[in-house]
Amino acid sequence: MLDLRYVKKLVEMLDQSSLDAIEISTEKGLKIRVSKAVSAPTPAMAPMPTTVVVPAPAIAADVQSPRVSPAAGMPAMAAPASDAAPAVALAEVKSPMVGTFYAAAEPGAKPFASVGMRVSKGQVLCIIEAMKIMNEIESDHAGVIREVLATDAHPVEYGQVMFRIDPNG
C-alpha cells in the first residue's frame, strides 16, 4: 500500500532542491516518479479538459499578435492591431504546480481576481488545490488583469499560464 504522506514528502523535497525529478523503485515493482517538468500523459491517464481562452476586454485593443490556445493549438480571436500604438507586454502568472484551480475561496463567492481588476504585487489571485492542500497563489506583478486563462474547478498543469496582467494598466 502506498502511503500518500511519503509521496507528499517527496514533493516537498523536490521543491526544496535543484533537481528536476525523483524516481524511486521498490523490490515489489512499485515505481514512484515525482517531476517538476510537465511530461506527456501516459495512456492510462484520463484526458484533461481543454483550456478556455477568455477574450480580453475592449481596453486591450492594442494587442498586436494573436493569442494561441495551448490546448487547442489554434489561434484565438485577437483584438484588431493598431498601427499607432505599440504592443503591450503582458506579465504572465503561471501555475507553480499541478492541481485544481479555484477562482474563489468557496463555491459561489466573489473571485479573487477577474478581468479588468487592478491587483497589487503579493495579492492572492486564486487557489490551487494539490494533494488536498489549498495553496494561495499570489501575484508577482502589479497592474490590471487582462486575461483569466484558467477555468474554475478545473485542473491546471505546472507552468500553465493562468492570468495575464498589464503592468502599465
C-alpha positions as CSV (number, residue, x, y, z in Angstrom):
1,M,0.0,0.0,0.0
2,L,1.3,3.4,-0.9
3,D,1.5,6.0,1.9
4,L,0.5,9.4,0.5
5,R,2.4,11.1,3.2
6,Y,5.6,9.6,1.7
7,V,4.7,11.0,-1.7
8,K,3.9,14.4,-0.2
9,K,7.4,14.4,1.5
10,L,9.0,13.5,-1.9
11,V,7.2,16.5,-3.5
12,E,8.4,18.8,-0.7
13,M,12.0,17.5,-1.0
14,L,11.8,18.1,-4.8
15,D,10.5,21.6,-4.4
16,Q,13.4,22.5,-2.0
17,S,16.1,21.0,-4.3
18,S,17.6,21.9,-7.6
19,L,16.6,18.5,-9.0
20,D,14.0,18.2,-11.8
21,A,12.7,14.8,-10.8
22,I,12.9,12.0,-8.3
23,E,12.2,8.4,-9.1
24,I,12.1,5.6,-6.6
25,S,11.6,1.8,-7.3
26,T,10.9,-0.8,-4.7
27,E,11.7,-4.5,-4.8
28,K,8.0,-5.2,-5.2
29,G,8.0,-3.4,-8.5
30,L,6.3,-0.2,-7.3
31,K,7.7,2.9,-9.1
32,I,7.2,6.5,-7.9
33,R,8.3,9.4,-10.1
34,V,7.9,13.0,-9.0
35,S,8.9,15.6,-11.6
36,K,8.8,19.4,-11.8
37,A,8.6,19.3,-15.6
38,V,5.3,18.5,-17.3
39,S,5.6,15.2,-19.2
40,A,3.4,13.6,-21.8
41,P,0.4,11.8,-20.2
42,T,0.6,8.1,-20.1
43,P,-2.2,6.1,-21.9
44,A,-3.7,5.1,-18.5
45,M,-4.5,8.8,-17.7
46,A,-7.8,10.3,-18.5
47,P,-7.7,13.2,-21.0
48,M,-7.5,16.7,-19.4
49,P,-10.2,19.3,-20.2
50,T,-9.2,21.9,-22.6
51,T,-8.1,25.4,-21.5
52,V,-10.6,28.1,-22.4
53,V,-9.2,31.4,-23.7
54,V,-11.2,34.3,-22.3
55,P,-11.1,37.3,-24.7
56,A,-9.7,40.5,-23.3
57,P,-12.0,43.5,-22.9
58,A,-12.1,46.3,-25.4
59,I,-9.5,48.2,-23.3
60,A,-6.8,45.8,-24.5
61,A,-7.4,46.6,-28.2
62,D,-3.7,47.5,-28.7
63,V,-2.5,43.8,-28.6
64,Q,-1.0,43.1,-32.0
65,S,-0.4,39.4,-32.0
66,P,-3.0,36.6,-32.0
67,R,-3.2,34.5,-28.8
68,V,-2.9,30.8,-29.2
69,S,-5.0,28.5,-27.0
70,P,-2.4,26.0,-25.7
71,A,-4.9,23.1,-25.5
72,A,-6.4,23.5,-29.0
73,G,-3.3,24.8,-30.7
74,M,-5.5,27.1,-32.7
75,P,-5.2,30.9,-32.8
76,A,-7.9,32.6,-30.7
77,M,-9.7,35.7,-31.7
78,A,-7.3,38.6,-31.5
79,A,-8.1,42.3,-31.0
80,P,-7.5,44.4,-34.1
81,A,-4.0,45.8,-34.4
82,S,-3.4,49.5,-34.1
83,D,-0.7,50.9,-36.2
84,A,0.0,53.9,-33.9
85,A,0.1,52.1,-30.6
86,P,2.9,49.8,-29.5
87,A,2.2,46.3,-28.3
88,V,1.6,45.9,-24.6
89,A,3.8,43.4,-22.9
90,L,1.6,41.4,-20.6
91,A,3.1,39.7,-17.5
92,E,2.0,36.1,-17.1
93,V,1.2,34.3,-13.9
94,K,1.9,30.6,-14.3
95,S,0.8,27.7,-12.2
96,P,3.7,26.7,-9.8
97,M,2.2,23.2,-9.5
98,V,-0.2,20.6,-10.9
99,G,-3.6,20.8,-9.2
100,T,-7.2,22.1,-9.3
101,F,-7.7,25.9,-10.0
102,Y,-10.2,27.7,-7.8
103,A,-11.0,31.3,-8.6
104,A,-12.7,32.0,-5.2
105,A,-12.4,30.8,-1.6
106,E,-15.6,28.8,-1.8
107,P,-18.3,28.0,-4.4
108,G,-20.5,31.0,-5.2
109,A,-18.1,33.5,-3.6
110,K,-16.6,36.5,-5.5
111,P,-13.5,35.5,-7.4
112,F,-10.1,36.7,-6.0
113,A,-9.3,38.2,-9.5
114,S,-11.2,39.0,-12.6
115,V,-10.7,40.7,-16.0
116,G,-10.3,44.5,-15.5
117,M,-9.5,44.2,-11.8
118,R,-6.4,46.1,-10.5
119,V,-4.1,43.9,-8.5
120,S,-1.0,44.6,-6.4
121,K,2.1,42.5,-6.0
122,G,1.5,39.8,-3.4
123,Q,-2.3,39.9,-3.8
124,V,-4.0,36.5,-3.9
125,L,-5.2,35.7,-7.4
126,C,-6.5,32.1,-6.9
127,I,-6.2,28.9,-5.0
128,I,-4.7,25.7,-6.4
129,E,-5.6,22.5,-4.6
130,A,-2.8,19.9,-4.7
131,M,-2.9,16.7,-2.6
132,K,-5.8,18.1,-0.5
133,I,-3.8,21.2,0.4
134,M,-5.1,24.6,-0.6
135,N,-2.3,26.8,-1.9
136,E,-2.9,30.5,-2.3
137,I,-1.3,31.8,-5.5
138,E,-0.1,35.5,-5.2
139,S,0.6,37.9,-8.0
140,D,4.2,38.6,-8.8
141,H,3.1,41.8,-10.7
142,A,1.1,44.9,-10.0
143,G,-1.3,46.0,-12.8
144,V,-4.7,45.2,-14.4
145,I,-5.8,41.7,-15.1
146,R,-6.3,41.5,-18.9
147,E,-7.0,37.7,-19.2
148,V,-8.0,34.8,-17.0
149,L,-7.0,31.7,-18.8
150,A,-7.8,29.0,-16.2
151,T,-11.3,27.7,-15.6
152,D,-12.7,27.5,-12.1
153,A,-12.7,24.0,-10.5
154,H,-10.6,22.6,-13.5
155,P,-7.1,21.1,-13.5
156,V,-4.0,23.2,-14.2
157,E,-0.6,22.0,-15.2
158,Y,2.8,23.1,-13.9
159,G,3.8,26.2,-15.9
160,Q,0.4,26.7,-17.4
161,V,-0.5,30.4,-17.8
162,M,-3.4,31.3,-15.6
163,F,-3.5,35.1,-15.8
164,R,-2.1,37.8,-18.0
165,I,-1.6,41.2,-16.2
166,D,-1.0,44.6,-17.9
167,P,1.7,46.2,-15.6
168,N,1.1,49.6,-17.3
169,G,-2.7,49.4,-16.9
